[in-house]
Amino acid sequence: MKYLISFPSEAMVIPEGDFQAVADAAHAVIEEAKAAGVYVFGGGIDEDVAPVLVAGDGTATEGTYPGHRVPNGGYTVLELPSREAALQWAAKIAVACRCAQELRQFGYDPAS
């Protein structure tokens, strides 16, 4: 199963001088996930680029669905054998990023 581990930007409150240490710790966890063969994708939303909503006819309008909160923060997708393993990885990321992580499971898609 694939799992999404994420946090919103506002959850990550780091003292000014600690940012590099947090970045290094987060990168170390990602390298560990890569070495373990469970890493699928990760990154942060570029909050300087406005989201657009694209209709089926290709029309793009700035913004997102009405009433929907604009996603931000950091995301990691891991492929893991169990929810227990996902909880362990989410805890490692929480320690590295110094903030709680939200854990979500992707629905199974046989085509992916």
C-alpha positions in Angstrom: 0.0 0.0 0.0 1.0 3.6 -0.6 0.8 6.1 2.2 0.8 9.9 2.2 2.6 11.5 5.1 2.2 15.2 5.3 2.0 18.4 7.3 0.7 21.9 6.7 3.3 24.8 6.6 1.9 26.4 9.7 2.6 23.3 11.8 6.3 23.6 11.2 7.5 26.2 13.7 11.2 26.2 13.9 13.5 28.7 15.6 15.4 30.8 13.0 18.8 29.2 13.7 17.5 25.6 13.5 16.2 25.5 9.9 19.3 23.8 8.5 19.4 21.2 11.2 15.7 20.3 10.5 16.4 20.2 6.7 19.3 17.9 7.3 17.3 15.6 9.6 14.4 15.5 7.1 16.8 14.7 4.2 18.4 11.9 6.3 15.0 10.3 6.8 14.3 10.5 3.1 17.7 8.9 2.3 16.8 6.2 4.8 13.5 5.6 3.0 15.2 5.4 -0.4 17.8 3.0 0.9 15.0 0.8 2.3 13.3 0.8 -1.1 10.0 2.4 0.2 10.4 5.9 -1.1 7.9 6.9 -3.9 7.9 10.7 -3.9 8.3 13.6 -1.7 8.5 17.4 -1.7 6.9 20.6 -0.6 4.3 22.7 -2.2 5.8 25.9 -3.8 3.6 28.4 -2.0 4.9 31.2 -4.3 3.1 29.7 -7.2 -0.7 30.2 -7.1 -2.9 27.1 -7.7 -5.2 27.0 -10.7 -8.3 25.0 -11.3 -8.4 23.4 -14.8 -11.7 22.5 -16.4 -12.3 19.7 -18.8 -12.2 22.1 -21.8 -8.7 23.4 -20.7 -9.9 26.6 -19.2 -7.7 27.6 -16.2 -8.8 29.9 -13.4 -6.7 31.0 -10.5 -7.6 29.4 -7.2 -9.0 26.1 -6.1 -12.4 24.6 -5.5 -14.7 27.0 -3.6 -14.5 26.4 0.1 -11.4 24.1 -0.3 -8.3 25.0 1.7 -5.2 25.5 -0.5 -2.8 22.7 0.2 0.6 23.7 1.4 3.5 22.2 3.4 5.4 19.0 2.9 4.4 15.6 1.5 6.0 12.2 1.3 4.6 9.1 -0.4 6.0 5.8 0.7 5.1 2.2 -0.3 4.9 0.1 2.8 3.7 -3.4 3.7 1.4 -2.3 6.6 -0.2 0.6 8.4 2.1 -0.2 11.4 5.1 0.4 9.1 3.6 3.7 7.9 3.1 4.8 11.5 6.8 4.1 12.2 7.9 6.1 9.2 5.5 9.0 10.0 7.0 9.1 13.5 10.5 9.4 12.0 9.4 12.2 9.8 7.7 13.9 12.7 10.9 13.8 14.7 13.0 15.2 11.8 10.5 18.0 10.9 9.7 18.7 14.6 5.9 18.6 14.0 3.2 16.0 13.9 2.4 14.3 10.6 -0.9 13.4 9.0 -1.0 9.8 7.7 -3.4 8.9 4.9 -3.6 5.6 2.9 -4.1 5.7 -0.8 -6.9 3.5 -2.2 -5.7 0.5 -4.1 -5.5 1.0 -7.9 -4.5 -2.1 -9.9 -3.3 0.2 -12.7 -0.7 2.0 -10.6 
